[in-house]
Amino acid sequence: MSRALVLDTADEAVAGIEDGSTVLVGGFGLAGMPFDLIDALIRQGADDLTIVSNNAGNGTVGLAALLEAGRVRKVICSFPRQTDSYVFDGLYRAGKVALEVVPQGTLAERLRAAGAGIGAFFCPTGVGTPLAEGKETRVLGGRTFVLEYPISGDVALISAFKGDTLGNLVYRKTARNFGPVMATAARTVVAQVNEVVPAGSLDPEAVITPSIYVDRLVAVPARRYIVEGAR
């Protein structure tokens, strides 16, 4: 039976993440963002990171704080620009961070493919746009598809509602988003939860991420993040 390592602090949970790592970061905007793990990663000091996430940060918290600290070499995401993504916007315009835009559904499927052991897949999204330039295309059933490859991570940082001492995770509403699929796509999965409960106390039917995918678990207090200047 798989058992996650339950740690006392977020700093312990991110220990050992190396320079140059590809880090999958859960969250959809602020919902489900593993803020405490990101803050700990900033303190930990890993540099030259490739970040895979839905967007490129909000305000100056979470991913934006990691970007502002100068630790990110490249961002792979679906929504790099919004009203409060000024940290990424400034770095990108200054040539200090690279960007790969991936349509949201394709991003989720490339992550899922990594977790499922799929070598590549053909997808119709992006055909005829700059996102398909340089990629192999094929006509199947009279429709053009573009070849996409999996995205795997050295580490995944995700946030869940509760976890048990084995590492089984349950999520709360839309905070679930990319967490489950990212948990299948990284070599090391680190989860922050509001509460760690005894094994057997979670309803098995409610468990979304089984413990086999989770390596490290840490309980952190629930906090509300407010982004200044967001509209």
Phi, psi and omega in degrees: 000131180288141178225122178288154175276110181274120186249162184274331185225157175296328179297319176295324185293330182258005180301139175091354175294126190265156171304143178082004181290151168265119186244119175274127184238117179291167179125151175229096194065230180274343183288119178078012178284130180279071188303315184294322178292322178293316177301319179293324178296323176298314178295326182293324171099002179303139189233170174058041186274149166256121183255130175246119182203172179293320181223184189248032173103154180233129177057235179234022180246165176060230181302323180299321178294321177295318176296315182296331178285354176078023185265355189250129177269322186212145175241130172247114186203175179263324185232084182284339186234133172205185188297333184244024180261037187291334178294308178299316183303315180294318180293320181293316180295331179275359179074022184263355178212139178270160184222135168236115180271130179231125177308146191301313179296322178293322177300312179299319182287326177294324175292316179298320180299320178298317181290331183268357180077024179273128185288327179184167179207157177261135185223140181279344185292131177094351180301132179082007179242169177302338180293341181260358182297132179082359181259150177292137175237158179210143177266120180233121181062031179083004181238142181273135179234156178245142182279128179237147182250155180298155171244116177246162182235153169288324182219145169241132174249116184227163180236135177228172182281304178224152172223150175262176186292349173275337182109005174293139186238142167238149184245166179245109173052227186288350175294350178293311182017249188276353184306307183300317183287325178293329179296337179270350194248007182234153178291321179234126182245124180244125183239134169256140180226161176287332184206137171258125184244162180298148175302136180094352182268350175271141175295119182305329180290343181265349181289123180261316177252110179291156185299337182300337181267347190255126182261321183225142184222136178218138177268131178228151179292143177293133179227152177254126180257130177246126182265118179293136177084355179288145179235000000 
